[in-house]
Amino acid sequence: MFPNVTRIGSFAFTGCSSLKEATFPEVTQTGTLVFNSCSDLKKAHFHKLTYINEQLFVDCTALEDVQCPVVK
């Protein structure tokens, strides 16, 4: 969990193959390719994000669960 983070810059977690879950209760903005090639990322939860960049999860082949106010 990343409780005090409000923004995530482009490429912030690119290639973090050990990252399996990420929860961001305060993030409202992200850059592009934030989780690019995070091959073991299974869960990503955002509580305040209002827009998902179309390239947020490129090559996240294990991704199973994304929770975000804008995902229906």
All heavy atoms as TSV, in Angstrom:
chain	resi	resn	atom	element	x	y	z
A	1	MET	N	N	0.850	-1.184	0.000
A	1	MET	CA	C	0.000	0.000	0.000
A	1	MET	C	C	0.888	1.237	0.000
A	1	MET	O	O	1.930	1.266	0.635
A	1	MET	CB	C	-0.923	0.003	1.209
A	1	MET	CG	C	-1.841	1.215	1.188
A	1	MET	SD	S	-2.967	1.365	2.585
A	1	MET	CE	C	-4.227	0.241	2.089
A	2	PHE	N	N	0.439	2.238	-0.728
A	2	PHE	CA	C	1.155	3.504	-0.841
A	2	PHE	C	C	0.214	4.617	-0.367
A	2	PHE	O	O	-0.384	5.315	-1.176
A	2	PHE	CB	C	1.578	3.734	-2.293
A	2	PHE	CG	C	2.474	2.648	-2.825
A	2	PHE	CD1	C	1.946	1.501	-3.391
A	2	PHE	CD2	C	3.851	2.778	-2.745
A	2	PHE	CE1	C	2.770	0.501	-3.879
A	2	PHE	CE2	C	4.683	1.792	-3.239
A	2	PHE	CZ	C	4.140	0.642	-3.801
A	3	PRO	N	N	0.046	4.821	0.949
A	3	PRO	CA	C	-1.012	5.683	1.478
A	3	PRO	C	C	-0.862	7.179	1.244
A	3	PRO	O	O	-1.859	7.882	1.202
A	3	PRO	CB	C	-0.999	5.377	2.969
A	3	PRO	CG	C	0.376	4.909	3.259
A	3	PRO	CD	C	0.831	4.205	2.012
A	4	ASN	N	N	0.328	7.699	1.090
A	4	ASN	CA	C	0.491	9.151	0.983
A	4	ASN	C	C	0.814	9.639	-0.428
A	4	ASN	O	O	1.060	10.812	-0.628
A	4	ASN	CB	C	1.589	9.622	1.942
A	4	ASN	CG	C	1.208	9.346	3.379
A	4	ASN	OD1	O	0.074	9.573	3.768
A	4	ASN	ND2	N	2.136	8.830	4.151
A	5	VAL	N	N	0.806	8.760	-1.392
A	5	VAL	CA	C	1.122	9.108	-2.770
A	5	VAL	C	C	-0.123	9.672	-3.449
A	5	VAL	O	O	-1.191	9.073	-3.389
A	5	VAL	CB	C	1.625	7.867	-3.539
A	5	VAL	CG1	C	1.873	8.185	-4.996
A	5	VAL	CG2	C	2.883	7.317	-2.888
A	6	THR	N	N	-0.002	10.836	-4.092
A	6	THR	CA	C	-1.150	11.433	-4.786
A	6	THR	C	C	-0.984	11.427	-6.299
A	6	THR	O	O	-1.962	11.537	-7.025
A	6	THR	CB	C	-1.399	12.879	-4.318
A	6	THR	OG1	O	-0.226	13.655	-4.552
A	6	THR	CG2	C	-1.773	12.909	-2.840
A	7	ARG	N	N	0.245	11.296	-6.786
A	7	ARG	CA	C	0.530	11.224	-8.221
A	7	ARG	C	C	1.592	10.160	-8.469
A	7	ARG	O	O	2.508	10.002	-7.665
A	7	ARG	CB	C	1.074	12.546	-8.749
A	7	ARG	CG	C	0.096	13.654	-8.756
A	7	ARG	CD	C	0.750	14.877	-9.340
A	7	ARG	NE	N	-0.194	15.991	-9.341
A	7	ARG	CZ	C	0.040	17.137	-9.921
A	7	ARG	NH1	N	1.183	17.343	-10.547
A	7	ARG	NH2	N	-0.854	18.091	-9.879
A	8	ILE	N	N	1.478	9.507	-9.613
A	8	ILE	CA	C	2.496	8.534	-10.011
A	8	ILE	C	C	3.017	8.964	-11.377
A	8	ILE	O	O	2.245	9.110	-12.323
A	8	ILE	CB	C	1.913	7.107	-10.114
A	8	ILE	CG1	C	1.247	6.694	-8.809
A	8	ILE	CG2	C	3.021	6.125	-10.461
A	8	ILE	CD1	C	0.498	5.390	-8.900
A	9	GLY	N	N	4.319	9.161	-11.467
A	9	GLY	CA	C	4.923	9.600	-12.716
A	9	GLY	C	C	5.065	8.485	-13.738
A	9	GLY	O	O	5.013	7.295	-13.401
A	10	SER	N	N	5.252	8.868	-14.985
A	10	SER	CA	C	5.457	7.906	-16.068
A	10	SER	C	C	6.624	6.977	-15.756
A	10	SER	O	O	7.640	7.403	-15.198
A	10	SER	CB	C	5.738	8.646	-17.377
A	10	SER	OG	O	4.621	9.410	-17.760
A	11	PHE	N	N	6.457	5.713	-16.082
A	11	PHE	CA	C	7.482	4.671	-15.935
A	11	PHE	C	C	7.864	4.374	-14.479
A	11	PHE	O	O	8.870	3.719	-14.229
A	11	PHE	CB	C	8.757	5.034	-16.718
A	11	PHE	CG	C	8.523	5.350	-18.161
A	11	PHE	CD1	C	8.495	6.664	-18.600
A	11	PHE	CD2	C	8.323	4.342	-19.083
A	11	PHE	CE1	C	8.279	6.966	-19.928
A	11	PHE	CE2	C	8.107	4.633	-20.419
A	11	PHE	CZ	C	8.081	5.943	-20.845
A	12	ALA	N	N	7.100	4.818	-13.510
A	12	ALA	CA	C	7.467	4.699	-12.089
A	12	ALA	C	C	7.773	3.270	-11.646
A	12	ALA	O	O	8.710	3.050	-10.887
A	12	ALA	CB	C	6.374	5.287	-11.208
A	13	PHE	N	N	6.990	2.306	-12.097
A	13	PHE	CA	C	7.188	0.917	-11.676
A	13	PHE	C	C	7.576	0.021	-12.848
A	13	PHE	O	O	7.488	-1.204	-12.741
A	13	PHE	CB	C	5.920	0.380	-11.006
A	13	PHE	CG	C	5.579	1.069	-9.716
A	13	PHE	CD1	C	4.633	2.078	-9.696
A	13	PHE	CD2	C	6.206	0.728	-8.539
A	13	PHE	CE1	C	4.306	2.728	-8.510
A	13	PHE	CE2	C	5.896	1.368	-7.351
A	13	PHE	CZ	C	4.946	2.375	-7.332
A	14	THR	N	N	8.005	0.595	-13.959
A	14	THR	CA	C	8.339	-0.186	-15.144
A	14	THR	C	C	9.344	-1.291	-14.823
A	14	THR	O	O	10.368	-1.043	-14.207
A	14	THR	CB	C	8.915	0.720	-16.255
A	14	THR	OG1	O	7.868	1.568	-16.712
A	14	THR	CG2	C	9.439	-0.074	-17.424
A	15	GLY	N	N	8.979	-2.510	-15.211
A	15	GLY	CA	C	9.866	-3.650	-15.035
A	15	GLY	C	C	9.961	-4.196	-13.623
A	15	GLY	O	O	10.794	-5.048	-13.361
A	16	CYS	N	N	9.113	-3.743	-12.720
A	16	CYS	CA	C	9.132	-4.255	-11.337
A	16	CYS	C	C	8.463	-5.626	-11.311
A	16	CYS	O	O	7.284	-5.756	-10.991
A	16	CYS	CB	C	8.422	-3.296	-10.397
A	16	CYS	SG	S	9.320	-1.782	-10.102
A	17	SER	N	N	9.208	-6.628	-11.648
A	17	SER	CA	C	8.623	-7.969	-11.751
A	17	SER	C	C	8.234	-8.552	-10.394
A	17	SER	O	O	7.422	-9.470	-10.329
A	17	SER	CB	C	9.586	-8.913	-12.465
A	17	SER	OG	O	10.809	-8.971	-11.770
A	18	SER	N	N	8.756	-8.022	-9.307
A	18	SER	CA	C	8.400	-8.546	-7.983
A	18	SER	C	C	7.133	-7.895	-7.412
A	18	SER	O	O	6.608	-8.354	-6.403
A	18	SER	CB	C	9.555	-8.367	-7.013
A	18	SER	OG	O	9.843	-6.999	-6.852
A	19	LEU	N	N	6.624	-6.844	-8.064
A	19	LEU	CA	C	5.415	-6.174	-7.591
A	19	LEU	C	C	4.197	-7.025	-7.923
A	19	LEU	O	O	3.928	-7.324	-9.082
A	19	LEU	CB	C	5.291	-4.800	-8.254
A	19	LEU	CG	C	4.117	-3.920	-7.819
A	19	LEU	CD1	C	4.249	-3.550	-6.338
A	19	LEU	CD2	C	4.058	-2.671	-8.674
A	20	LYS	N	N	3.475	-7.464	-6.896
A	20	LYS	CA	C	2.315	-8.333	-7.096
A	20	LYS	C	C	0.989	-7.619	-6.854
A	20	LYS	O	O	-0.010	-7.938	-7.485
A	20	LYS	CB	C	2.421	-9.558	-6.198
A	20	LYS	CG	C	3.593	-10.453	-6.568
A	20	LYS	CD	C	3.660	-11.658	-5.683
A	20	LYS	CE	C	4.835	-12.566	-5.903
A	20	LYS	NZ	N	5.677	-12.427	-7.005
A	21	GLU	N	N	0.974	-6.675	-5.918
A	21	GLU	CA	C	-0.227	-5.909	-5.595
A	21	GLU	C	C	0.154	-4.459	-5.338
A	21	GLU	O	O	1.221	-4.186	-4.795
A	21	GLU	CB	C	-0.912	-6.450	-4.338
A	21	GLU	CG	C	-1.483	-7.823	-4.472
A	21	GLU	CD	C	-2.254	-8.251	-3.233
A	21	GLU	OE1	O	-2.750	-7.370	-2.485
A	21	GLU	OE2	O	-2.352	-9.452	-3.001
A	22	ALA	N	N	-0.739	-3.551	-5.712
A	22	ALA	CA	C	-0.506	-2.135	-5.452
A	22	ALA	C	C	-1.828	-1.472	-5.103
A	22	ALA	O	O	-2.800	-1.601	-5.844
A	22	ALA	CB	C	0.120	-1.471	-6.674
A	23	THR	N	N	-1.867	-0.782	-3.978
A	23	THR	CA	C	-3.059	-0.056	-3.549
A	23	THR	C	C	-2.677	1.394	-3.323
A	23	THR	O	O	-1.726	1.691	-2.592
A	23	THR	CB	C	-3.636	-0.653	-2.249
A	23	THR	OG1	O	-3.973	-2.021	-2.493
A	23	THR	CG2	C	-4.882	0.094	-1.809
A	24	PHE	N	N	-3.430	2.279	-3.967
A	24	PHE	CA	C	-3.156	3.711	-3.910
A	24	PHE	C	C	-4.424	4.455	-3.493
A	24	PHE	O	O	-5.215	4.864	-4.335
A	24	PHE	CB	C	-2.689	4.222	-5.278
A	24	PHE	CG	C	-1.437	3.569	-5.777
A	24	PHE	CD1	C	-1.492	2.467	-6.607
A	24	PHE	CD2	C	-0.194	4.057	-5.404
A	24	PHE	CE1	C	-0.344	1.863	-7.081
A	24	PHE	CE2	C	0.972	3.457	-5.866
A	24	PHE	CZ	C	0.894	2.361	-6.711
A	25	PRO	N	N	-4.649	4.641	-2.198
A	25	PRO	CA	C	-5.883	5.273	-1.741
A	25	PRO	C	C	-6.000	6.756	-2.083
A	25	PRO	O	O	-7.110	7.274	-2.170
A	25	PRO	CB	C	-5.874	5.066	-0.230
A	25	PRO	CG	C	-4.518	4.625	0.135
A	25	PRO	CD	C	-3.839	4.142	-1.102
A	26	GLU	N	N	-4.891	7.453	-2.325
A	26	GLU	CA	C	-4.938	8.903	-2.541
A	26	GLU	C	C	-4.552	9.354	-3.948
A	26	GLU	O	O	-4.612	10.539	-4.254
A	26	GLU	CB	C	-4.034	9.606	-1.519
A	26	GLU	CG	C	-4.423	9.356	-0.071
A	26	GLU	CD	C	-5.816	9.880	0.274
A	26	GLU	OE1	O	-6.209	10.924	-0.254
A	26	GLU	OE2	O	-6.504	9.222	1.081
A	27	VAL	N	N	-4.150	8.455	-4.817
A	27	VAL	CA	C	-3.697	8.839	-6.164
A	27	VAL	C	C	-4.858	9.354	-7.004
A	27	VAL	O	O	-5.903	8.715	-7.108
A	27	VAL	CB	C	-3.005	7.661	-6.873
A	27	VAL	CG1	C	-2.825	7.938	-8.362
A	27	VAL	CG2	C	-1.659	7.394	-6.239
A	28	THR	N	N	-4.654	10.524	-7.594
A	28	THR	CA	C	-5.660	11.112	-8.482
A	28	THR	C	C	-5.170	11.199	-9.917
A	28	THR	O	O	-5.967	11.319	-10.834
A	28	THR	CB	C	-6.061	12.522	-8.010
A	28	THR	OG1	O	-4.893	13.345	-7.952
A	28	THR	CG2	C	-6.732	12.474	-6.653
A	29	GLN	N	N	-3.839	11.128	-10.135
A	29	GLN	CA	C	-3.266	11.247	-11.479
A	29	GLN	C	C	-2.124	10.263	-11.671
A	29	GLN	O	O	-1.359	10.001	-10.735
A	29	GLN	CB	C	-2.710	12.648	-11.707
A	29	GLN	CG	C	-3.723	13.738	-11.705
A	29	GLN	CD	C	-3.050	15.096	-11.928
A	29	GLN	OE1	O	-1.849	15.258	-11.773
A	29	GLN	NE2	N	-3.853	16.070	-12.296
A	30	THR	N	N	-1.995	9.760	-12.909
A	30	THR	CA	C	-0.855	8.919	-13.258
A	30	THR	C	C	-0.286	9.346	-14.609
A	30	THR	O	O	-0.985	9.946	-15.423
A	30	THR	CB	C	-1.233	7.427	-13.373
A	30	THR	OG1	O	-2.063	7.240	-14.509
A	30	THR	CG2	C	-1.915	6.917	-12.116
A	31	GLY	N	N	0.951	8.987	-14.832
A	31	GLY	CA	C	1.569	9.189	-16.127
A	31	GLY	C	C	1.334	7.966	-17.000
A	31	GLY	O	O	0.482	7.123	-16.709
A	32	THR	N	N	2.115	7.837	-18.058
A	32	THR	CA	C	1.982	6.702	-18.960
A	32	THR	C	C	2.953	5.596	-18.577
A	32	THR	O	O	3.968	5.825	-17.930
A	32	THR	CB	C	2.272	7.114	-20.421
A	32	THR	OG1	O	3.596	7.626	-20.496
A	32	THR	CG2	C	1.287	8.149	-20.903
A	33	LEU	N	N	2.613	4.390	-18.961
A	33	LEU	CA	C	3.466	3.218	-18.777
A	33	LEU	C	C	3.946	3.050	-17.336
A	33	LEU	O	O	5.052	2.576	-17.087
A	33	LEU	CB	C	4.650	3.262	-19.743
A	33	LEU	CG	C	4.267	3.277	-21.226
A	33	LEU	CD1	C	5.459	3.645	-22.089
A	33	LEU	CD2	C	3.687	1.949	-21.656
A	34	VAL	N	N	3.114	3.405	-16.394
A	34	VAL	CA	C	3.477	3.333	-14.975
A	34	VAL	C	C	3.841	1.915	-14.563
A	34	VAL	O	O	4.818	1.684	-13.864
A	34	VAL	CB	C	2.339	3.879	-14.084
A	34	VAL	CG1	C	2.611	3.621	-12.617
A	34	VAL	CG2	C	2.143	5.358	-14.334
A	35	PHE	N	N	3.066	0.936	-15.003
A	35	PHE	CA	C	3.303	-0.465	-14.633
A	35	PHE	C	C	3.791	-1.286	-15.817
A	35	PHE	O	O	3.600	-2.493	-15.860
A	35	PHE	CB	C	2.025	-1.077	-14.065
A	35	PHE	CG	C	1.547	-0.416	-12.812
A	35	PHE	CD1	C	0.483	0.460	-12.851
A	35	PHE	CD2	C	2.169	-0.653	-11.602
A	35	PHE	CE1	C	0.028	1.078	-11.696
A	35	PHE	CE2	C	1.725	-0.033	-10.443
A	35	PHE	CZ	C	0.655	0.838	-10.488
A	36	ASN	N	N	4.430	-0.666	-16.787
A	36	ASN	CA	C	4.905	-1.348	-17.987
A	36	ASN	C	C	5.765	-2.563	-17.629
A	36	ASN	O	O	6.715	-2.464	-16.865
A	36	ASN	CB	C	5.724	-0.366	-18.831
A	36	ASN	CG	C	6.220	-0.969	-20.117
A	36	ASN	OD1	O	5.514	-1.729	-20.759
A	36	ASN	ND2	N	7.431	-0.626	-20.489
A	37	SER	N	N	5.381	-3.716	-18.150
A	37	SER	CA	C	6.136	-4.966	-17.975
A	37	SER	C	C	6.271	-5.414	-16.522
A	37	SER	O	O	7.263	-6.026	-16.149
A	37	SER	CB	C	7.520	-4.859	-18.620
A	37	SER	OG	O	7.384	-4.639	-20.005
A	38	CYS	N	N	5.279	-5.116	-15.711
A	38	CYS	CA	C	5.235	-5.665	-14.344
A	38	CYS	C	C	4.566	-7.033	-14.460
A	38	CYS	O	O	3.351	-7.181	-14.247
A	38	CYS	CB	C	4.456	-4.738	-13.416
A	38	CYS	SG	S	5.295	-3.187	-13.094
A	39	SER	N	N	5.345	-8.008	-14.815
A	39	SER	CA	C	4.811	-9.308	-15.214
A	39	SER	C	C	4.090	-10.079	-14.111
A	39	SER	O	O	3.282	-10.948	-14.407
A	39	SER	CB	C	5.934	-10.169	-15.786
A	39	SER	OG	O	6.995	-10.285	-14.848
A	40	ASP	N	N	4.347	-9.795	-12.855
A	40	ASP	CA	C	3.675	-10.500	-11.757
A	40	ASP	C	C	2.579	-9.687	-11.085
A	40	ASP	O	O	1.967	-10.155	-10.127
A	40	ASP	CB	C	4.694	-10.938	-10.701
A	40	ASP	CG	C	5.568	-12.083	-11.184
A	40	ASP	OD1	O	5.171	-12.767	-12.146
A	40	ASP	OD2	O	6.649	-12.293	-10.608
A	41	LEU	N	N	2.318	-8.480	-11.559
A	41	LEU	CA	C	1.270	-7.643	-10.961
A	41	LEU	C	C	-0.097	-8.279	-11.189
A	41	LEU	O	O	-0.502	-8.506	-12.330
A	41	LEU	CB	C	1.297	-6.238	-11.560
A	41	LEU	CG	C	0.273	-5.252	-11.000
A	41	LEU	CD1	C	0.548	-4.978	-9.516
A	41	LEU	CD2	C	0.291	-3.956	-11.796
A	42	LYS	N	N	-0.784	-8.591	-10.091
A	42	LYS	CA	C	-2.104	-9.224	-10.179
A	42	LYS	C	C	-3.228	-8.276	-9.790
A	42	LYS	O	O	-4.329	-8.380	-10.306
A	42	LYS	CB	C	-2.160	-10.465	-9.294
A	42	LYS	CG	C	-1.305	-11.587	-9.801
A	42	LYS	CD	C	-1.478	-12.826	-8.972
A	42	LYS	CE	C	-0.610	-13.930	-9.558
A	42	LYS	NZ	N	-0.858	-15.206	-8.922
A	43	LYS	N	N	-2.966	-7.367	-8.845
A	43	LYS	CA	C	-4.016	-6.481	-8.343
A	43	LYS	C	C	-3.525	-5.039	-8.293
A	43	LYS	O	O	-2.417	-4.777	-7.830
A	43	LYS	CB	C	-4.445	-6.883	-6.938
A	43	LYS	CG	C	-5.067	-8.239	-6.830
A	43	LYS	CD	C	-5.453	-8.544	-5.399
A	43	LYS	CE	C	-6.019	-9.942	-5.287
A	43	LYS	NZ	N	-6.404	-10.245	-3.914
A	44	ALA	N	N	-4.373	-4.126	-8.735
A	44	ALA	CA	C	-4.090	-2.700	-8.633
A	44	ALA	C	C	-5.374	-2.007	-8.202
A	44	ALA	O	O	-6.398	-2.119	-8.884
A	44	ALA	CB	C	-3.596	-2.151	-9.956
A	45	HIS	N	N	-5.332	-1.339	-7.074
A	45	HIS	CA	C	-6.516	-0.680	-6.532
A	45	HIS	C	C	-6.249	0.809	-6.348
A	45	HIS	O	O	-5.265	1.197	-5.723
A	45	HIS	CB	C	-6.919	-1.296	-5.198
A	45	HIS	CG	C	-7.301	-2.735	-5.304
A	45	HIS	ND1	N	-7.603	-3.492	-4.209
A	45	HIS	CD2	C	-7.442	-3.567	-6.363
A	45	HIS	CE1	C	-7.909	-4.726	-4.584
A	45	HIS	NE2	N	-7.803	-4.785	-5.900
A	46	PHE	N	N	-7.131	1.600	-6.908
A	46	PHE	CA	C	-7.077	3.054	-6.786
A	46	PHE	C	C	-8.405	3.517	-6.206
A	46	PHE	O	O	-9.456	3.074	-6.667
A	46	PHE	CB	C	-6.891	3.706	-8.163
A	46	PHE	CG	C	-5.612	3.340	-8.845
A	46	PHE	CD1	C	-5.546	2.237	-9.688
A	46	PHE	CD2	C	-4.474	4.102	-8.652
A	46	PHE	CE1	C	-4.370	1.900	-10.330
A	46	PHE	CE2	C	-3.284	3.770	-9.293
A	46	PHE	CZ	C	-3.234	2.667	-10.135
A	47	HIS	N	N	-8.382	4.388	-5.237
A	47	HIS	CA	C	-9.624	4.841	-4.606
A	47	HIS	C	C	-10.096	6.188	-5.119
A	47	HIS	O	O	-11.286	6.479	-5.065
A	47	HIS	CB	C	-9.455	4.900	-3.097
A	47	HIS	CG	C	-9.117	3.559	-2.501
A	47	HIS	ND1	N	-8.781	3.406	-1.184
A	47	HIS	CD2	C	-9.040	2.316	-3.040
A	47	HIS	CE1	C	-8.526	2.131	-0.936
A	47	HIS	NE2	N	-8.664	1.460	-2.058
A	48	LYS	N	N	-9.181	7.032	-5.627
A	48	LYS	CA	C	-9.559	8.389	-6.042
A	48	LYS	C	C	-9.183	8.722	-7.487
A	48	LYS	O	O	-9.405	9.834	-7.936
A	48	LYS	CB	C	-8.934	9.419	-5.105
A	48	LYS	CG	C	-9.469	9.324	-3.691
A	48	LYS	CD	C	-8.915	10.418	-2.824
A	48	LYS	CE	C	-9.499	10.315	-1.422
A	48	LYS	NZ	N	-8.982	11.369	-0.559
A	49	LEU	N	N	-8.622	7.790	-8.218
A	49	LEU	CA	C	-8.240	8.023	-9.605
A	49	LEU	C	C	-9.486	8.253	-10.452
A	49	LEU	O	O	-10.449	7.502	-10.353
A	49	LEU	CB	C	-7.461	6.817	-10.136
A	49	LEU	CG	C	-6.765	6.961	-11.475
A	49	LEU	CD1	C	-5.651	7.999	-11.379
A	49	LEU	CD2	C	-6.185	5.627	-11.901
A	50	THR	N	N	-9.479	9.290	-11.246
A	50	THR	CA	C	-10.666	9.619	-12.043
A	50	THR	C	C	-10.488	9.332	-13.524
A	50	THR	O	O	-11.416	9.448	-14.297
A	50	THR	CB	C	-11.038	11.102	-11.870
A	50	THR	OG1	O	-9.915	11.910	-12.227
A	50	THR	CG2	C	-11.436	11.392	-10.431
A	51	TYR	N	N	-9.286	8.960	-13.931
A	51	TYR	CA	C	-9.004	8.667	-15.332
A	51	TYR	C	C	-7.902	7.615	-15.391
A	51	TYR	O	O	-6.890	7.735	-14.704
A	51	TYR	CB	C	-8.552	9.941	-16.053
A	51	TYR	CG	C	-8.028	9.698	-17.452
A	51	TYR	CD1	C	-8.913	9.512	-18.506
A	51	TYR	CD2	C	-6.674	9.641	-17.712
A	51	TYR	CE1	C	-8.437	9.273	-19.790
A	51	TYR	CE2	C	-6.192	9.418	-18.984
A	51	TYR	CZ	C	-7.084	9.234	-20.023
A	51	TYR	OH	O	-6.620	8.991	-21.285
A	52	ILE	N	N	-8.095	6.591	-16.200
A	52	ILE	CA	C	-7.057	5.584	-16.389
A	52	ILE	C	C	-6.391	5.819	-17.734
A	52	ILE	O	O	-7.046	5.768	-18.776
A	52	ILE	CB	C	-7.621	4.152	-16.326
A	52	ILE	CG1	C	-8.094	3.843	-14.918
A	52	ILE	CG2	C	-6.568	3.144	-16.744
A	52	ILE	CD1	C	-8.622	2.451	-14.738
A	53	ASN	N	N	-5.107	6.068	-17.710
A	53	ASN	CA	C	-4.336	6.231	-18.932
A	53	ASN	C	C	-4.362	4.915	-19.695
A	53	ASN	O	O	-4.166	3.854	-19.111
A	53	ASN	CB	C	-2.896	6.620	-18.569
A	53	ASN	CG	C	-2.054	6.918	-19.780
A	53	ASN	OD1	O	-1.839	6.049	-20.609
A	53	ASN	ND2	N	-1.582	8.134	-19.867
A	54	GLU	N	N	-4.580	4.970	-20.986
A	54	GLU	CA	C	-4.707	3.742	-21.779
A	54	GLU	C	C	-3.436	2.901	-21.779
A	54	GLU	O	O	-3.476	1.719	-22.083
A	54	GLU	CB	C	-5.106	4.069	-23.205
A	54	GLU	CG	C	-4.072	4.862	-23.975
A	54	GLU	CD	C	-4.558	5.294	-25.340
A	54	GLU	OE1	O	-5.668	5.826	-25.437
A	54	GLU	OE2	O	-3.816	5.083	-26.293
A	55	GLN	N	N	-2.307	3.451	-21.403
A	55	GLN	CA	C	-1.067	2.693	-21.363
A	55	GLN	C	C	-0.571	2.464	-19.927
A	55	GLN	O	O	0.599	2.251	-19.701
A	55	GLN	CB	C	0.010	3.407	-22.174
A	55	GLN	CG	C	-0.305	3.457	-23.642
A	55	GLN	CD	C	0.796	4.119	-24.434
A	55	GLN	OE1	O	1.474	5.017	-23.955
A	55	GLN	NE2	N	0.990	3.670	-25.651
A	56	LEU	N	N	-1.462	2.437	-18.990
A	56	LEU	CA	C	-1.084	2.263	-17.587
A	56	LEU	C	C	-0.555	0.861	-17.299
A	56	LEU	O	O	0.385	0.685	-16.537
A	56	LEU	CB	C	-2.286	2.570	-16.691
A	56	LEU	CG	C	-2.057	2.672	-15.197
A	56	LEU	CD1	C	-1.067	3.774	-14.858
A	56	LEU	CD2	C	-3.373	2.938	-14.491
A	57	PHE	N	N	-1.146	-0.155	-17.928
A	57	PHE	CA	C	-0.823	-1.556	-17.623
A	57	PHE	C	C	-0.293	-2.330	-18.831
A	57	PHE	O	O	-0.624	-3.489	-19.025
A	57	PHE	CB	C	-2.064	-2.262	-17.078
A	57	PHE	CG	C	-2.597	-1.684	-15.808
A	57	PHE	CD1	C	-3.771	-0.955	-15.810
A	57	PHE	CD2	C	-1.930	-1.857	-14.611
A	57	PHE	CE1	C	-4.284	-0.425	-14.638
A	57	PHE	CE2	C	-2.431	-1.323	-13.433
A	57	PHE	CZ	C	-3.602	-0.608	-13.448
A	58	VAL	N	N	0.566	-1.743	-19.641
A	58	VAL	CA	C	1.105	-2.417	-20.821
A	58	VAL	C	C	1.959	-3.615	-20.393
A	58	VAL	O	O	2.809	-3.512	-19.515
A	58	VAL	CB	C	1.942	-1.439	-21.675
A	58	VAL	CG1	C	2.667	-2.164	-22.789
A	58	VAL	CG2	C	1.048	-0.353	-22.241
A	59	ASP	N	N	1.695	-4.767	-20.997
A	59	ASP	CA	C	2.427	-6.016	-20.740
A	59	ASP	C	C	2.357	-6.483	-19.291
A	59	ASP	O	O	3.298	-7.077	-18.779
A	59	ASP	CB	C	3.889	-5.897	-21.189
A	59	ASP	CG	C	4.015	-5.799	-22.696
A	59	ASP	OD1	O	3.159	-6.368	-23.404
A	59	ASP	OD2	O	4.961	-5.141	-23.163
A	60	CYS	N	N	1.244	-6.233	-18.642
A	60	CYS	CA	C	0.999	-6.781	-17.295
A	60	CYS	C	C	0.183	-8.056	-17.494
A	60	CYS	O	O	-1.046	-8.070	-17.348
A	60	CYS	CB	C	0.253	-5.769	-16.432
A	60	CYS	SG	S	1.233	-4.321	-16.042
A	61	THR	N	N	0.867	-9.113	-17.834
A	61	THR	CA	C	0.205	-10.342	-18.270
A	61	THR	C	C	-0.511	-11.104	-17.162
A	61	THR	O	O	-1.372	-11.923	-17.449
A	61	THR	CB	C	1.229	-11.265	-18.948
A	61	THR	OG1	O	2.331	-11.471	-18.046
A	61	THR	CG2	C	1.754	-10.630	-20.236
A	62	ALA	N	N	-0.207	-10.851	-15.907
A	62	ALA	CA	C	-0.847	-11.559	-14.795
A	62	ALA	C	C	-2.005	-10.769	-14.181
A	62	ALA	O	O	-2.673	-11.258	-13.273
A	62	ALA	CB	C	0.180	-11.877	-13.716
A	63	LEU	N	N	-2.263	-9.567	-14.672
A	63	LEU	CA	C	-3.259	-8.684	-14.064
A	63	LEU	C	C	-4.648	-9.317	-14.067
A	63	LEU	O	O	-5.163	-9.716	-15.103
A	63	LEU	CB	C	-3.283	-7.348	-14.807
A	63	LEU	CG	C	-4.038	-6.206	-14.142
A	63	LEU	CD1	C	-3.426	-5.872	-12.779
A	63	LEU	CD2	C	-4.015	-4.982	-15.035
A	64	GLU	N	N	-5.234	-9.433	-12.885
A	64	GLU	CA	C	-6.552	-10.055	-12.711
A	64	GLU	C	C	-7.593	-9.099	-12.147
A	64	GLU	O	O	-8.774	-9.268	-12.384
A	64	GLU	CB	C	-6.442	-11.252	-11.750
A	64	GLU	CG	C	-5.536	-12.347	-12.207
A	64	GLU	CD	C	-5.320	-13.395	-11.132
A	64	GLU	OE1	O	-5.720	-13.181	-9.957
A	64	GLU	OE2	O	-4.734	-14.439	-11.455
A	65	ASP	N	N	-7.163	-8.113	-11.361
A	65	ASP	CA	C	-8.104	-7.298	-10.607
A	65	ASP	C	C	-7.672	-5.835	-10.596
A	65	ASP	O	O	-6.618	-5.509	-10.052
A	65	ASP	CB	C	-8.168	-7.844	-9.172
A	65	ASP	CG	C	-9.127	-7.095	-8.273
A	65	ASP	OD1	O	-10.009	-6.385	-8.779
A	65	ASP	OD2	O	-8.983	-7.230	-7.044
A	66	VAL	N	N	-8.474	-4.979	-11.224
A	66	VAL	CA	C	-8.249	-3.536	-11.182
A	66	VAL	C	C	-9.490	-2.906	-10.580
A	66	VAL	O	O	-10.596	-3.113	-11.076
A	66	VAL	CB	C	-7.993	-2.944	-12.589
A	66	VAL	CG1	C	-7.887	-1.437	-12.509
A	66	VAL	CG2	C	-6.738	-3.544	-13.200
A	67	GLN	N	N	-9.314	-2.177	-9.504
A	67	GLN	CA	C	-10.430	-1.473	-8.881
A	67	GLN	C	C	-10.130	0.019	-8.918
A	67	GLN	O	O	-9.081	0.463	-8.480
A	67	GLN	CB	C	-10.634	-1.943	-7.450
A	67	GLN	CG	C	-11.109	-3.360	-7.370
A	67	GLN	CD	C	-11.370	-3.799	-5.947
A	67	GLN	OE1	O	-11.460	-2.998	-5.013
A	67	GLN	NE2	N	-11.486	-5.098	-5.743
A	68	CYS	N	N	-11.084	0.739	-9.469
A	68	CYS	CA	C	-10.916	2.167	-9.665
A	68	CYS	C	C	-12.307	2.766	-9.842
A	68	CYS	O	O	-13.167	2.141	-10.468
A	68	CYS	CB	C	-10.070	2.390	-10.914
A	68	CYS	SG	S	-9.814	4.103	-11.304
A	69	PRO	N	N	-12.551	3.968	-9.330
A	69	PRO	CA	C	-13.866	4.576	-9.468
A	69	PRO	C	C	-14.354	4.691	-10.914
A	69	PRO	O	O	-15.537	4.661	-11.154
A	69	PRO	CB	C	-13.702	5.973	-8.851
A	69	PRO	CG	C	-12.541	5.848	-7.940
A	69	PRO	CD	C	-11.646	4.811	-8.549
A	70	VAL	N	N	-13.444	4.785	-11.882
A	70	VAL	CA	C	-13.873	4.950	-13.278
A	70	VAL	C	C	-14.008	3.632	-14.023
A	70	VAL	O	O	-14.450	3.596	-15.154
A	70	VAL	CB	C	-12.932	5.891	-14.069
A	70	VAL	CG1	C	-13.005	7.295	-13.506
A	70	VAL	CG2	C	-11.517	5.381	-14.091
A	71	VAL	N	N	-13.647	2.501	-13.409
A	71	VAL	CA	C	-13.796	1.184	-14.034
A	71	VAL	C	C	-15.146	0.617	-13.641
A	71	VAL	O	O	-15.451	0.469	-12.471
A	71	VAL	CB	C	-12.656	0.226	-13.588
A	71	VAL	CG1	C	-12.892	-1.155	-14.152
A	71	VAL	CG2	C	-11.317	0.765	-14.025
A	72	LYS	N	N	-15.937	0.309	-14.614
A	72	LYS	CA	C	-17.269	-0.256	-14.342
A	72	LYS	C	C	-17.298	-1.723	-14.678
A	72	LYS	O	O	-16.730	-2.200	-15.572
A	72	LYS	CB	C	-18.338	0.465	-15.161
A	72	LYS	CG	C	-18.360	1.963	-14.942
A	72	LYS	CD	C	-18.881	2.301	-13.575
A	72	LYS	CE	C	-18.948	3.808	-13.416
A	72	LYS	NZ	N	-18.616	4.340	-12.212
